[in-house]
Amino acid sequence: MGLFKDFVSQTRKPEGLLGKMMLGGMNSGHAKLADWGFSHLPEMTPGRAVDLGCGGGRNAGELLKKYPKAHVTAVDYSALSVEKARDYNKAMIAAKRCKVLQGDVSDLQLPAEAFDLATAFETVDFWPGLEKCFSQVAKVLKPGGTFLICNESDGTDPVSLKYEKIIDGMKNYTAEEYNNMNKVTLKIDGMMCGMCEAHICDTIRKAVPSAKKVAASRSRKEASFLTEVAVDSGSLKAAIDATGYTCLGIDSAPYEKKGLFGRK
């Protein structure tokens, strides 16, 4: 299985001769699925879009066609993919409508709240931890921005689970795992009264528009909320600190709803 494993592992990070072979078929091989994904985007006119894990660059090119007034940034952490994507989109790069960058989705070096739309085609299964990477996506999206994930696998099909065992760093996710609700808890120093609690809750709602069931307790020196969207902890801490209170730490964990007879 040595050569076969080496080849299929190029789906994660194309490198060398095998990587060039993989990239050679990636644009055409993923086209049908990607077009199906594009068809599910809502009506919108994004000014700026980012394609994460851009591979050979075909989907960045389709974004440029679909949204003729948009600027598209394509990102991949494979130098070979960046080279291929730049060649594929060279006309749009020359027209200043596109740029292709080498980068890591777990540490995106992109401006905050800059993009109306982010896309990820057949790539999230290779990201190093959803919470960390999704928080980076949330950081670069504008409030109310759209994040499209398009995968062939539903996280349960036998073929994908087979490749998960072969390709290092691959993890298939179900729709439920993408949409799990998290409870975020903040340790906060400085709350002295009910008005302080209300001030903290208002700050959280402004910093995290997706926040639900926001609450603060001066006696416990903490605040909490629920969200289905990854949270940029750094930005949230900065928002709290800017009010004059001190955020001592932020913790996020899957939320389990309590039923009549315990957790379910």
N, C-alpha and C positions, 0 to 999 in steps of 0.2 A: 504493500500500500504506500510505500515511500514516495514514489514519483507522483502518484495520484493525489496523496495528501498535500504534497508540495504545491501541486497545481491548483486544487480547489481552495487552498488556503490563500491564494492570490486574490480571492474575492474580498478579503479583509484589508490587505494593504499590498497592492501590486508592486512588485520589485523585479528587476532583472529581466531575463528572457521570458520566463514563465509569466511574469507580470505583464509584459508587452502582449503576449498571446492572449491573456485573459482580457485585457483592455480592448484588444482588437474586436472581440465579440460582445463586449459589455453594452455598448450603445444600442446595437440592434437587438440584442437578446433581451434587454429590459424595456424596449420601446413600447410594446403592447401594454404591459402592466403600468408603465409610467403614464401613458395616455389615458388609461382608465382612471388613474389617480387624479390627473389634471381635471377630468370631467366632474369630479366631486368638489372642486373648489367653488366657494360661493361667488356670486357676482361682486367684483371688486376692481378697483383701478389703483393698484399699488404703485407708489412712487419708487420704492426700493424693495427688492426681494433678495433673499440669500438662499442658495442651494447648498446644503450641508452634506458632505460626503459625495461630492459631485462626480466622482469616477471619471469617465471619458468625456464629460461635458455636454452630452446630448440634452439632458434635462434643463440645464442652464440655458441652452439655446432655445428650447421650447418655451421657457418662461419669457425670453426676449420676444418671441413671436406672439405669444398669447397676450402679453402686456407691452405693446409697442412704445409706451411712454415711460416704461420703468427702466431703472438701472439695476442690473443683476450682479451680485457678488457670488462667486462659486468658491467653495472651500473644500480641500481634501488634505489629509495628512500624509498621503503618498506623493512623493516628488514626481514619480512617473505619471500618476493621474493628473497632477497639475500641468505637466508638460503636454499631455494629450488634450486636456480640456482647453488649454490656451490655444493649441493649434486648431481645434474644432471651432472655437469661437473667435478666431483672430480678426475677422471682419468687424465684429461688434466691439472687440477690445480697441481696435483702431478708431472706431466711431465714438469711443469714450462711454459706451453704454454698458460695458461689462469689464469686470476684472476677476482674475482667478488667483487665489492665494493658497499657500500651504499653511495649514493650521490644525489645531487639535480642538475638537468639539468640547472637550472637558475643560478647556481654558481658552475660550475664543478671544482673540485680540481684535475685537471689532467694537465700534462705538455703541454705547448703551442707548436703548430705545431709538434705534435708527431705522429699523426695517418694519414694513407693513406685513410682509409675508416671509415665512421660512418653510422650506421643504426638505424632506429627507426621504429619498427613494432607495429602498433595499440597502439600508446602511445602519439603522438603529440597532439591529441585532449584534453589531460589532462595537457599539459604543461602550466605554468603560464605566458603566454605572448610570442608570437612567436618571436618578435624582440629581446627581452632580451635573450631568450633561444637559438635562432639561432646564436646570436653573440657569445655565449659560444661554440657552435659547431664549428663556424668559427675559434675561437681561438685555439682549440685543433687540427684542421685539418691542415695538411701540405698544402702549396700553391699548388693548382691544385688537392686537395683531393676530394673525392666523398662522398656525403651525400645522402643516400637512405631513403626516407620516404615511408612507405607502410601502407595504410589504406584500410579497406573494404568500408568505406563510401566515397562518392564523395562530401560530405558536403551539399547535397540537398535532399537526400533520406528521405522519411517520417519516417522510423523506427529509423534512427539515430537522427533525429530532435526530435523525441519523447523521446529518452533516454537523450538527451541534457537537457530536462526540468526536468528530474528525478534525474540525477546524478550531484551533486554539483561540480562545477569546470570544467565541460565538455564543450567544444566548438568545433563544427564541422567546418572545413575549406574547402573551395573549392580550386581547383588547381590554380585559379586566385589569391586567397588570399595568397597562398604560394609563388607565383611568382611575386607579385606586385613590381614594381620599386619604390625605395625610393630615395629621394633627401637628401643628407647629406651636411650640411652647417657647416663650421668651422669658428669661430671668431679667427683671428690671429693678433698678435701685432708684429711689427718689419719689415714689408715689406716696402722698401723705393723706389724700382725701378722695371723695367720690369724683370731684372735678378732675383730679389727676387721672383717675381710671378712665373717665370719659375722654380726656385728651389723648391718652395712649390708644384707646380704641379708634378714635378718629384718625390718628396718625397711621395706624395699621391699615385701615380701610383705604386710605389714600395711596399708601405705598404698595398694597397688594389688592388690586380691584377684585380679584377672585375670592377674597377671604369671606368665609361664612362663619356664623356663630362666634363672632369676636367678643372676647371677654377679658377683663383685667381685674386683678385682686391685689390691693395694697397690702393686705395682711400676709398673703403668700409671696408677695413681691414677684408676681409673674403675670403674663398675659398669654392668651392662646386663641387660636382660630383654626378652622378647617379649610382646606383647599385641595382642588384636583390638579392644580397647576404648580409646577416646580417654582420654588421661591429663591430669589437671589438674596442669600443671607447677609452679604456685605452691604447691599443697598438698604435692606430693611434695618439693619443695625445703625447705619448712618442716619436714617430717617428718625429713629428713636432718639439717638444721641443729639440730634440737631434741636430737639424740643427742650433740652435741658435735663432730661432724665438720662440714666446710664444703662445701656443694654449690656448685661454681663455674659449673655450667652443665648444661643438659639438652637433648639433641638427639634428635629422632624422625625415622625414615626408613623407607620400605617395606622389609620383610624379604624377601629372595630366598633360598630354600632351596638349599643347595649339593648338586648331584648328583655322580655318579661322574665325569662329564666336564665339570665346570664348573657354571655357574648355569643354572637352568631355571625 
